[in-house]
């Protein structure tokens, strides 16, 4: 397998609502935050980990295609089929080196997702959440959720690798590199439809991706 090219995808992630990507407190304090956002250890600036973004992209596309595996049928796709867009672009789940794949194995992940760093200044906010007692209708067990406030921007940066074995891969009526890009574009679209981070069903995590480029040229993905 030979790598033929690399392509850089960039854009701006705009927070339409408050964003919570969980982190961990340095210290556990009485009255401290229950759910802080993840921050850079030196600058203390919030960021979106590449693992969180890639995981959301993959999960949303798996939901759309019905691609799950494992005993519970609820694990990421690991079918290793050459025509599987999940395994080809994101990499097969739980590859076991003791059981080498057949000749049709899609090979290594094609998509590398960098941490999305903040663009300019951003603000943090606290959102108090609580559970409701179904019998009395009263709120209980309040907790504080830290969020990056709406209006924050983050730099999206992805790298797509294209190998010589991709020339026959097909998806969405396209072939080769264009088919790989179609998978990435579709996954990013689903992220914008659902969201990033925690608390999506409770109003957090809505994002919009603007100004997307492919190798420094406008890319009409969205």
C-alpha positions in Angstrom: 0.0 0.0 0.0 1.4 3.4 -1.1 0.3 6.8 0.0 -0.4 8.9 -3.0 -1.4 12.3 -1.6 -2.5 14.2 1.5 -5.2 16.9 1.6 -5.9 19.5 4.2 -9.5 20.4 5.1 -10.0 23.6 7.2 -12.9 25.7 8.4 -14.3 27.5 11.4 -16.5 25.8 13.9 -19.1 28.4 15.2 -20.9 27.7 18.5 -24.5 28.4 17.9 -25.4 27.3 21.5 -23.2 26.8 24.6 -20.7 24.0 24.1 -19.7 21.4 26.7 -16.8 19.0 26.0 -16.0 17.5 29.3 -12.7 17.8 31.1 -11.5 17.1 34.7 -10.8 19.5 37.6 -7.2 19.8 38.8 -8.6 19.8 42.3 -11.8 18.6 43.9 -13.2 21.4 46.0 -16.4 21.9 48.0 -18.6 24.1 45.9 -16.5 23.4 42.8 -17.8 22.6 39.3 -19.5 19.3 38.7 -18.8 19.2 35.0 -16.0 21.5 33.8 -15.0 21.8 30.1 -11.7 20.5 28.9 -8.9 23.1 28.8 -5.3 23.2 27.7 -3.1 22.5 30.7 -0.8 25.5 30.1 -3.0 28.2 28.5 -6.2 27.1 30.3 -8.1 27.8 27.1 -10.9 25.4 26.1 -10.5 23.5 22.9 -12.4 20.7 21.1 -10.3 17.4 21.1 -9.8 15.8 17.8 -11.0 12.5 19.3 -14.3 14.0 20.3 -14.9 15.5 16.8 -13.8 12.4 15.0 -15.9 10.2 17.3 -19.0 12.2 16.6 -18.4 12.2 12.9 -18.0 8.4 12.9 -20.9 7.8 15.2 -23.4 9.9 13.2 -22.4 8.2 10.0 -22.7 4.8 11.6 -26.2 5.6 12.7 -27.1 6.7 9.2 -25.6 3.5 7.5 -26.6 1.1 10.3 -22.9 0.1 10.7 -22.3 -1.4 14.1 -20.5 -4.5 15.3 -19.6 -6.5 18.4 -21.6 -8.8 20.6 -23.9 -6.0 21.7 -24.3 -4.8 18.1 -23.7 -1.4 19.6 -19.9 -1.0 19.0 -18.2 1.0 16.3 -18.0 -0.8 12.9 -15.2 -3.3 12.5 -16.3 -5.2 9.5 -13.0 -4.5 7.7 -14.7 -4.7 4.3 -13.0 -2.9 1.4 -16.3 -1.1 0.4 -17.2 0.0 3.9 -16.9 3.8 4.1 -16.6 3.7 7.9 -13.7 1.3 8.1 -11.9 2.9 5.1 -12.1 6.5 6.2 -12.1 6.2 10.0 -10.4 2.9 10.4 -11.8 -0.5 11.5 -12.7 -0.8 15.2 -10.8 -3.3 17.5 -8.4 -4.6 14.8 -6.9 -7.8 16.2 -3.3 -8.4 14.8 -3.6 -12.1 15.7 -6.2 -12.4 13.0 -4.8 -10.7 9.9 -7.5 -9.4 7.5 -8.0 -10.7 4.0 -6.9 -9.0 0.9 -10.0 -6.8 0.9 -9.0 -5.0 4.2 -9.3 -1.2 3.7 -6.1 -0.5 5.5 -5.2 2.4 7.9 -7.4 5.3 8.7 -7.6 7.9 6.0 -8.8 10.8 8.2 -6.7 12.6 10.8 -8.5 15.1 13.0 -6.6 17.7 14.8 -7.6 19.4 18.1 -9.7 22.4 17.3 -8.1 25.4 19.0 -10.1 28.6 20.0 -10.0 31.5 17.6 -9.9 34.8 19.5 -11.4 35.4 22.9 -14.2 33.3 24.2 -16.4 33.3 27.3 -17.4 30.6 29.7 -20.8 30.2 31.4 -22.4 28.1 34.1 -25.6 26.2 33.4 -27.4 24.6 36.3 -29.2 21.4 35.5 -31.3 19.1 37.7 -33.4 16.0 37.6 -37.1 16.1 38.1 -39.0 13.9 40.5 -41.7 12.2 38.4 -44.1 11.9 41.3 -43.9 15.4 42.7 -42.7 17.3 39.6 -40.0 19.1 41.7 -36.4 19.5 40.7 -33.7 17.8 42.6 -30.0 16.9 42.5 -28.8 20.1 40.9 -25.4 20.2 39.1 -23.3 22.9 37.5 -22.3 22.4 33.9 -19.6 24.6 32.5 -20.0 25.6 28.8 -18.2 27.7 26.2 -20.7 30.4 25.6 -22.5 30.7 22.2 -20.5 32.8 19.7 -17.2 31.1 20.3 -15.1 30.0 17.3 -12.7 27.1 16.8 -10.3 26.2 14.0 -11.3 23.0 12.3 -8.3 21.2 10.7 -8.4 17.7 9.1 -6.0 15.7 7.0 -7.2 13.2 4.5 -4.7 10.5 3.3 -5.2 8.9 -0.1 -3.6 5.5 -0.9 -3.2 3.7 -4.2 -5.8 1.2 -3.1 -8.4 3.9 -3.0 -8.7 4.3 -6.7 -11.6 1.8 -6.9 -13.4 2.9 -3.7 -16.9 4.2 -4.5 -19.4 6.2 -2.4 -22.3 8.5 -3.2 -21.7 8.1 -7.0 -18.0 9.1 -6.7 -14.8 7.2 -7.0 -11.3 7.4 -5.4 -10.3 10.6 -3.6 -13.7 12.2 -4.4 -15.5 9.3 -2.7 -13.4 9.7 0.4 -14.1 13.4 0.5 -17.8 12.6 0.1 -17.7 10.5 3.2 -16.0 13.3 5.2 -18.4 15.9 3.9 -21.4 13.8 4.8 -20.1 13.1 8.3 -19.5 16.8 8.9 -23.0 17.6 7.8 -24.4 15.2 10.4 -22.3 16.8 13.1 -23.9 20.1 12.2 -27.3 18.5 12.4 -26.7 16.9 15.8 -24.0 18.7 17.7 -20.7 18.2 19.5 -20.0 17.3 23.1 -22.4 16.6 26.0 -25.9 17.8 26.7 -26.9 17.9 23.1 -30.5 16.8 23.9 -30.7 19.6 26.5 -29.7 22.5 24.3 -25.9 22.3 24.2 -23.5 21.6 21.4 -25.2 23.1 18.3 -22.5 24.2 15.8 -22.1 25.5 12.3 -19.0 25.0 10.2 -18.2 27.9 7.8 -15.5 28.9 5.3 -14.4 25.4 4.5 -11.4 24.9 2.3 -9.6 22.0 0.7 -5.9 22.5 0.2 -6.4 26.3 0.7 -9.1 26.5 -2.0 -12.9 27.0 -1.2 -14.6 23.6 -0.7 -18.3 23.6 -1.2 -18.9 20.8 1.2 -21.6 22.7 3.2 
